[in-house]
């Protein structure tokens, strides 16, 4: 389980450069809002539908609709939260630069833009 409550499956880990995981969030679930200390992520959506909420360090908020083929970039030090709102699980590949250093990387934030987490 990821710190945000989603299921993760490591696919590629290059300790020098980057990592790639598959992320799955069950239908009707909303992740815990978090922020990453040192990594940037690029997400590519394989299946399902949902939303991702982002908050920049200066407090600007954005929400993006997600579906198969969508991409989202999660910059370092941005708060984010995501949810699955379709009948199928939300599934995406998450490319992390530099490689994921461990669960201490994620900082829980007090509130997200998609409401309470239920994972």
C-alpha positions in Angstrom: 0.0 0.0 0.0 1.2 3.5 -0.8 1.1 6.2 1.9 -1.9 7.7 0.1 -3.8 4.4 0.5 -3.7 3.2 -3.0 -2.4 -0.2 -4.1 1.0 -0.1 -5.8 3.0 -2.7 -7.7 6.6 -2.1 -8.5 7.3 -2.7 -12.2 10.8 -1.1 -12.7 13.3 0.2 -10.2 16.5 1.7 -11.4 18.2 2.8 -8.2 20.2 5.5 -10.1 17.6 7.1 -12.2 13.8 6.4 -11.8 11.1 4.0 -10.8 7.9 2.8 -12.3 4.9 1.4 -10.4 1.3 0.5 -11.3 -1.3 2.1 -9.1 -4.8 0.8 -8.5 -7.6 2.6 -6.7 -10.9 0.8 -6.3 -14.1 2.3 -7.5 -15.7 4.8 -5.1 -12.4 5.3 -3.2 -10.6 8.6 -2.5 -6.9 8.7 -1.6 -5.4 10.4 1.4 -4.0 13.8 0.4 -0.2 13.9 0.4 2.9 15.8 -0.8 6.2 14.4 -1.9 9.4 15.8 -0.5 11.9 15.1 -3.3 10.3 13.3 -6.2 8.3 14.4 -9.3 5.9 12.0 -10.8 4.3 11.5 -14.2 1.1 9.5 -14.3 -0.4 7.7 -17.4 -3.9 6.3 -17.0 -4.6 2.8 -18.2 -8.2 2.3 -17.1 -11.1 3.6 -15.1 -12.1 7.2 -14.5 -11.8 9.8 -11.8 -10.2 13.1 -10.7 -6.9 14.3 -9.4 -6.7 17.5 -7.3 -3.4 19.5 -7.1 -2.3 22.4 -4.9 0.9 24.3 -5.7 3.2 25.6 -3.0 1.7 29.1 -3.5 -1.8 27.7 -2.8 -3.3 27.6 -6.4 -5.7 24.6 -6.8 -6.6 22.7 -10.0 -8.6 19.5 -10.6 -8.3 17.3 -13.6 -10.7 14.7 -15.0 -9.0 11.3 -15.6 -9.7 8.6 -18.1 -7.8 6.1 -20.1 -5.0 7.9 -21.9 -4.9 10.9 -19.6 -1.5 12.1 -18.2 -0.8 14.2 -15.1 2.5 15.5 -13.8 2.8 15.8 -10.0 5.6 18.3 -9.3 7.8 18.1 -6.1 6.2 19.8 -3.1 2.7 19.9 -4.5 -0.2 18.5 -2.5 -2.4 16.0 -4.4 -5.3 13.7 -3.9 -7.1 11.4 -6.4 -10.3 9.4 -6.6 -11.9 6.7 -8.7 -15.5 7.5 -9.7 -16.2 4.9 -12.3 -17.4 1.3 -12.2 -13.9 -0.1 -12.8 -10.8 0.5 -10.7 -8.7 3.5 -11.6 -5.3 2.1 -12.9 -2.3 4.1 -13.9 1.5 3.9 -14.4 3.4 6.2 -12.1 7.0 7.2 -13.3 9.0 8.7 -10.4 12.1 10.8 -10.8 14.4 10.3 -8.9 13.5 6.7 -7.9 11.1 6.3 -5.0 13.1 6.6 -1.8 10.6 5.0 0.6 7.4 5.8 2.6 9.1 8.7 4.4 8.9 10.5 1.1 5.2 11.2 1.4 3.9 13.8 3.9 0.2 13.6 4.8 -1.5 17.0 4.4 -4.5 18.0 6.5 -7.1 18.3 3.8 -7.5 17.6 0.1 -9.6 19.2 -2.6 -11.7 16.0 -3.2 -13.1 15.6 0.3 -12.4 13.0 3.0 -10.3 9.9 2.2 -12.0 6.5 2.4 -9.1 4.1 1.8 
